[in-house]
């Protein structure tokens, strides 16, 4: 066992580095592999390799359901990775042969789109905020802006409240806490538009029977950076005093079982770095304070993510314990997944608790709301796909993903109400 760790350490040290703030980072010939993990030794080796080295980027962490892990590798490290996988008998399959090719294709606007804001391409933060201003102006009687707080770089974290009257129960949606997950803000803006403009009976009921609090882009600094500098950027943008690596995983920074059970990293260069302390990030702290201020106004909390097609309920910090209402959470989850599966796309979603179904993830926003604000219905929704495109989901799939979201949401809210959580 000691020899195995020494060999892994050699590979790690040979390729370790720090983040570089280039004009526009490219990913030519970067590949994404699916690794099938057959034992705990293999898992620990891969985790150590990807945690310390900046030449590797975990796109999908190992989960108990599939026994697989997706990792992007720098082309300069490809030979080392192949040797590493062969040495330790780790099965692998190439998912994406050239990440930059997907990024380039993603940037080409669809010919079907007019000059108006739509959902056939992805938008930058400034464009989304301009659209949000237009929505607020177009629907002044049922919408109002709220500001969660300010980011590290001084940007406002904006949200929109949609309300058709007093004394309605609320649903809060937080989107794009991970910067590179562009499909989340695209889906959030589409969902806002549907709540305001759709004439479909079920959508109108959804819009008019509840108050909606929606933050289309939560990690505003990281999202801007993902457009301007590095498409694959995930974290916040606050520097560290002791490391050249920048940012924290905002979804590991909340003060609820923070850093418990190895559910986050203490390495600043890791994509799942939890920060020096809980709420080290002004964004996470501001959201917690805002949610606390409106805690009596909402009952359901949803966090939009990608990718993997999962509906994940608490707990994230442990797979050995479950909430008292776990069975009801799974009943609601079944309604969501079945509604999506019934659409013509027949897209399969898997439901379950984060830790038992996927992996241990401590300090998440959903767990914080569930545990600290005692809200009994909370989910992380991981959108399309299963890995063919990963974080670089083609714009052509935005509409289908949004349709699946609406079908799932109608079913989720209906079942939640039936079970008495939205009385």
N, C-alpha and C positions, 0 to 999 in steps of 0.2 A: 504493500500500500504506500509506503514511504517513497519507493521508486516512482510510482505513478504520479504522486504529487510533485516530485522533483522534475519529472519530464514535462508535466503541464506547466510548471512555473517557468521553465526555460522558454517554452513557446510564448507564454504571457509576457515575460520580460523582454523578449526580442521584439515584440510588436506593440508594447505599451506606448501611449502618447497623450497629448493634450489636444483640446479642441482648437481649431484655427478659424479666425474670423476673416475668411476670404471674401472677395467681392461677390462671387456667386459660386457656391460650391457645386461641383458636378459629380455625377455618379456613373461615369462611363465605365462599362464592364464590371460594375459591382453586381454581384449575384446574390440571390436569396435561396437558401437551401432549407429543406424540411429534414430535420434530424429525428429519427425514431430512437427513443431512449429505452433501453431494456433493463437497466439496473441503476441503483442509487449511485454507484461509483461513477458511471458515465455522466449522470446528471450533475454531480458535484464538480466534475472536471469541466464540463461545458459552462456551468454557472461561473466558475472561477475565471475561466478564460474570457468570457464575454463581459464580466464585471470590471476587470482590470484593464483590458486592452481596448483602445479606441478604434482598432481595426475591425472590430466586430460590433454589430448592432442587432440586439434581439428584437425582432418584429413581433413574434408571438411567443410568450413564455411557455415553458413546459406545463402541460395540464394533465390532470389525472384521467380525463375523458379519452383523449386521443393518444396520449403517451408521446406526443410530438412537440417539437420546438422549431420555430422558424428563425433563421439568423441571416443577416446580410453581411457579406464579407468584402473587404477591400481587395481588389484584384492583386495587389502586391502580396497579400497574405494567402492567396488561394493555394499555393503549393504547400504552405505550412498547415493549412486546414485539412487538406487531403491527407497529409501524412498523419496528422493528429487523429482524424476519424478512422483511418486504417489501423493505426497503432492500438486504438482502444475499442475497435470493433463496432463503431457507431454507424448504423445504416443511414443513408441519406438519399435525397432526391432533389434535383434542381427544379425550383419553382419559377424563378425569374432569372433569365440569362443576362439581362442588361437593364438595370434600374433606370438609368438615364433615358433609355428609349421610351419607357413608360412615362417618365416625367415630361419629355418632349411632346409626346402625343397628348398628354393631359393639358398642356398649355395652348393647344390649337383650338380657338373658339369654334363652336359648331356653326355651320352655315345656316342652320334653322333659326338662329337667335337674332332678334332685331336689336335695336339700340336699348330697349327696355330691359330692366332687371329680369332675369329668368332662371331656369334651372337646367340649362344644358351646358353650363360651364361653371367653373369655380371662381369666386370673387375674392378680392383683397379686402382688408379691414375697412379702408376708406370707402369702398364701394358699398359694403354691407351697411355701414353707418349712414351713408347717404340714403340708401333704400329705407332704412329704419326711420329716418327723419320724414321721408315721404309717407310712410305708413301712418306715423303719428299725426301728420297733417291731414291725411285723407280720412281717418277714422277718429276724429277728436272726441266723440261722445263715448266711445267704448275702449279707448286706449289711453295709456299714460306712460311716460318714461319713468324708470327708476334707475338709480346709479348705485351699484354695489359698493364701489370704492375706487381707489386708484391703484394702478399697477406700479411696479418698481420704477419703470421708466416714465411714469407720470400720465399714462393714458387712463381715461375713464373706462370702467367696466360697466357697460350699459345693458339694461334690460327693458323689456316692455311688459306691461300688465294689460291684459284684456279682460274686461269686466262688463257684464250686461245687467248690473244691478247690485243692490246691497245684499248682505247676509248669504253669500254663496261660499261654499267650501273651495279651497284653493289647491292648485297643483303647481309645483315648481320644477322647471326644467333648466338644467345647467349643461352647456354644450361647449365643446372644444377646449376642455381643460388640458388636453394634450394637443399641442400646436399642429402637428402634422396630420391630424385626423380631420381633413377638410370636409369629408362627407357629413360630419356632424353639424357644422354650421350651415351647410347647404340644406340639410334636412330640417334644421330648426327654423330657418327663414321660410322654407316651403310650408312648414306646419303652421307658422304664424299667418301666412297668407291664406291658407285654407280655412283657418278658424274665422277669419274676417270676411272672406269672399265666397266660400263654397255654399251652394244651395242644397247640397245633399242633406237629407233629413238627419241622418245620424251625426254628421259633422256639425250641423246647426245645434243639435242638442248638446253635443260636447262643448261647443263654444259658449252657449248661452246659459248652461246650467252650472258652470263653474267659473271661478276666477283663475286665470292663467298668468303665471309669472315665468317669463322665458328670457334667458341670457344666451343670445346666439353665439357670442364669442367670449368665453371667460378668460382664457389665457391670451390677452390681447398682445402683450409683448412678444410672446413666443410665436403667435400666429403671424404677426407682422414679419418676424424674422424668417419664418418658414417660407414666406413669399419672396422676401427680398434677398435673403442670403443662403438659406439652407433648407431645401424642401423637406428634409427628413428630421428637422428639429422638433423635439418633443417637449422639453422642459420650460420652466420660466427663464428669465434672463438676468437674475440677480447674481453678481459675481461672488466669489468666495475669497476670504482673507488668506487662506492657506493653500489654494489650488488654482491652477490656470483654467480648469474646467468650470463652466458657467451653468447656473440654473439648478433647479430642484424639480423633481416630479411632483407637481401640485397635488396629484391624487394619492400621495403618500405623506402629505404634510399636515393633515388634520389631526387634532389632538384627541383621538379616540383609538386606544391601543396602538399608539404611535410606535413604530419599530418592533412591534410584538412578533414573536415566533418567526423571525427571519422573513417577515412580509414586506421588507423594503431593504434598501442598501444603505450602508454608512459610508460608501465611497463616492466622493463628489463627481467623479467621472462617469458613474453608472447612470443609466437611463432611469433607474428606479430609486435614485438617491432621495432620501426622505428629508434632507436638511439637517442642520446642526441641532436644531430643536424643533419641536412641533410649532406650527404657525410662524416659522421663520420667514415665510413668504408673505408679503403684504396682501397679495391676492387671496390666499387661503384665509388669512385672518379677517380680511374685509368681508368675505362671503359668510364666514361663521357669525360675525357681528350682525350682518344684515339679516340673515336667516333667524337669528335670535330675536331681532326686533319685530319680525312678523310671524313669530312661531305660532301664534293663535290663528293665523289666517290661511295656513295650508296644511294638508294632511298627507299628500303624496309627493315624493321627491324622486326625480328621474335624472340620471346622468348619461348623456349621449357619448358613445365611444365607437371606435372601430379598431380592429376588425375581428371576425370569428363567428358572427351570428349566434350570440349568446344573450340570454336574459338572466342576469345574475342578481340574487337577493342577498341580504346579510346572512351570516357574517362573512367578512373577508379576512379577519384576523385569526380565525381558528376553524379547523375542520372537525374539531372534537365536540363543539357545542353548536346548538341551533336555537334560534329565537322561539319563544313560546308559540307564536303564530306561524311557525314555519310551514305547516301543512296548508294553511290558507294562502300563504305567499306562493306556494307551488300551484295551488288551484287557480289563482289569478294568473300565474305564469303560463299555465296550460292554455288558458283562454287566449292569451297573447300569441303563443307559438302556433296554436291551431288555426287562429284567424289568418296568420301570415301564410301558413302552409296551404290554406284553402284557395289562395289566389292562383291565377294561371301560372305564375312563376314557380309555385310549389317550393319556395325557399325554406329549407329546414333550419329552425332555430332550436337550440338546446337550453333548457332552463335548469336552475339549481342554485345553491348558495355559491358565492364566489370561491370560498376556500375549499369546499368539498368537491365542487364540480370542475373548477378551473385551477386556481393556485392560491396560496395564502398571499393576501395583499392588505397590509395594515395601514391605518391612517387615511382611509379614503373618505371622500365627501359623503357618500351614501351611508357608510357606517357611522360617521360622525352625526349625521342628522338622525339616524335610526337610534343610536345609543344615547347621545347627549340631549337631543331635543325630543326624544321619545316618540318620534313619528313611526307608525307601525307598518307603513307601506313605502318601500324604497327599492329601486332597481338601478343597476347599471345595464344599459342596452348597448351591446356590441353589434354594430351594423355589418353589412356586407364587407368582404366576401370571406371565403375560407382560406385564401392565400394565393390564389392565381394572380391577383393584383395587389393584395395587401393594402397598405396605406395609400397607394396610388390608384384608387378606384377610378376607372374611366368616367368622364362626364356623362357618357351615354347611359350609365347605370344610376345616375342621380334620381331620375323620375321614378324608376322601379323601386328603388330603396325607399323613397318617400311614400309611395303608395303602400308599401308593406308596413311602414311606420304607422300610417293612419289606420289601417285595418287592425293592427295590433293594439293601438291606443284605444280605439273604440271598444274593443273587447276587454282590454285591461281595466279601463275606467268603469265599464258596466259591471264587471265582476267585482271590482273593489266596492262599488256602491251596494251591490247585492249582499255582500258580506258585512255591510254596516260601517265601513270605514269612511264613507262620504255622506253620512246621514245629514 
